[in-house]
Amino acid sequence: MKKLEETNIYSVLVVVLLLLQIALTSVQIIKLNQYVALTLGPTKASLENQDIEFVEAIPISDDPYIGNNNDPVVTIVGFLDFSCQHCKSAYQAIMPLVYEHRDSIQFVLKDFPVKTPDIETSLLKITNCLPSQYIYWEFVDYIFSSDAPITDLNLISRVENLNIDHSMFNECVSNGNYITEVEQDISEGKKVGVIGTPTFYVNGYRINNWNSVPSIINMLLEINQSN
């Protein structure tokens, strides 16, 4: 009789758990899987959620960044293409969070022009030859926030008004000094599985759906605050 009662209790618990799972909305299930993946390690990540994959560390020491460079709670590495419309949408969705929580977040940008000839576009030439991170991020914000098409004339006009060493800037552009840096970003991206843009890595996990990045950032910040 005791075994029968235990069996009945077990059956009831199974039914309750199934009902609870059915009651969860698809969004809640996704968030639950993301939480499990981000807190229980790479093996669990690959098993629990196909939209999140763990990769080896990505070198970021010589790349432009915003935020906490010492002990960030969240490190985001974004492989972006300045001519990519989805990159623009992703940047606009993610960066307000980065700016708001810059004491806890480090955002690193790597160039990943999808087409090899794009490595010589004016956008890459100018951004990679700018002498300071502050000016660099001003330009990146401008590129990804502009509703109108960005022309070479627009870019040249903005550069001419900058208080920088223009001779050094022009030398960098004309000599192609920036190309090595861009090629290195592309190589590093391919090593960790980047095949298109935008691609984001959050604390070592590749997020295959960029729309999930803001919610993952918020979850990690909440987890950190509760600890």
N, C-alpha and C positions, 0 to 999 in steps of 0.2 A: 504493500500500500504506500509506503514511504517513497519507494522508487517511482511509483506512478505519479505521486504528487509532485516530485521533483521534475519529472518529465513534463507534466502539465505546466508547471511554473516556467520551465525553460521554453516551452512552446509559446506561452503567452509573451514572454520577453522578446522572442524572435519576431512575433507578429507586431508588437509595439515598435520595435526598431524599424521594421519594414514600413510601418505607417508613418513614422517620423521622417524616414528618408523620402517617402513619396510626398510628404507635406512640404519639404524644402523646395523653394523655387530654384530654377536653373541657375540664377545668379548666386544664390546662397551656396549651392553645391560647388560652383566654380571657385568662390571665395574660400570655402572650406578646403578644397584641394590645394589652392594656392598657399594657404596657411600651413597645411601639412608639408607641402613640398619645400617651403622656405624655412621651416623650423626643424625638420627631421633629416635633412641631408640629401645628397645627390641620388643615392639609390632609391629612396622613397620618392624623390621628385620624378624620376623617370617612370616609376611604376604607377604613381597616383595621378599624374597630370601630364598629358601629352603636349600641353602648351608651354611647359616649362622644362628646360634641360640644363643640367649643370655642366659647366666647362671649366677648363683650367684657367688660372689667373691670366688676365690680359695686361700687358705692360702699359702703364699710363703715366710714367714719371715725366715724360717730356711732352705731354699733350696739354692743350688748353683746358682749364677746368674752372668751374664756379663752385664756391662753397667751402666746406671744411676739408682741408687737405691733410689733416693730422689724424683725427680719429672719428671719421664719419660713421653715423649709424647706418646710413644707406649710401652705397656707391653705385652710381649709374654710369654705364659706358654706352654711348650712343654712336652707332655707325650710320652716318647720314650723308645724303647727296643733296647739295644745295638746289638742284634742279628738280627734285622729287616732290610732288604735291603731297603725298602721304607723309613725307618727312616734315613738311610745313605744318600739317594738321597735328602730327604727333608732338612736335616742338611746342606748338601753341597750347596743347593740352597738358604737357608735363612741366614746362618751365615756370608757370605761376607757383606750383608746389615747391620747386627748387628754390626760387627766390624767397618764398615765404619761410622755408625751413633751412636756409643756407647754413645755419650753425650745425645742423645735423646731417646735411646731405652734401655729397660731392658729385657733381655732374661733369663728366669728361666727354668731349666731342672728338670723334675720329672721322676723317674724310673717307668716304667710300663711293666715289663716282662709279655708277653702274657701267657706263661705257668708258672704255680706256681712253679714247680721245678727249673725254671731258676733263682729263687731268690737266689740260692746258687752258681751261676756261678762265675768264677774267675773275670769276668768283673765287676760284681756288688760288689763283695767283695773288690776288689782293689780300684775302684773309690770312693766308699763310706767310705773307711778308710783312704784316703789320707788327710793329715793334713791341706792343704791350698787350697783355691780356684784357685790360679794361677796354681798349679800342677794339680789340678783336671781337669781344662779346657784344659791343655796340653794333658792329657790322653784322654779326650773325643774327642778332635780334631784328635788325633792319631787313635783312634778306628774308627771314621767315615770317615777318609781320606785314610786309608790303603786299597790298592788294593789286597794285599795278605791276606789269612786267618790269624787271630790273634790267636796264640797258648798260652797256659799257660806259656811256656818257654819264649816267647817274652815278656809277661807281667812281669814275675818275673825278667827277665834281666833288664828291664827298671826301675823297682822299686829298685833293688839293687844299681843302679847308682844314685838314688836320694839322695839329702842331707836332710834327714829327720830323725826323731827319729824312728829307725826301730823296737825297742822293743815295743813301743806304737802301731805302725802299725800292727805288728805281733799279738799283743794281741787282737786288734780290729777284725782282720780276724779270728783268732782261736776261739774267744769267740762268734762270731756272733753278735757283737754289732751293726753292720750295718743293720741287718735284720729288726729291729723295724722301722727304717727310710724308708726302701723300702716298708714295709707293709703299712706304713702311706700314702706314695705316691699312692699306689694301691687303698687304701680305698678312698682317696680324689678324685682320678680319677673316680672311679665307682659312687661316689655321684653326679658328674657333667656330667655323661653320657658317659665316655670313655669306649669303648668296644674293641678297637683295636689301633694299632699304625701305623704311627704317628698320634697323635691328637694335634692340636694347638688351643690355645685360645688367641685372640688378643683383648686387652682392654675389656675383659669380654665376647667376642663373640667366640663361637666355630666355627671354620672354617672346615667344613667337607671335603673339598678338599684342601689338603696341597699345591697344585700347585698355589692356589690363594693367598697364604700368602705373597709372595714378592710384588705383585702388591698392595695388601691392605696396607702393610707397607709404600710403596712409596706414596700412596694416602694420608694416614694420615700425613706423614711428609710434603707433599705439602700443605695440608689444614692448618697445624700448621704454616708454613712459610707465608702463605697468610693472616693469621689473625693478 
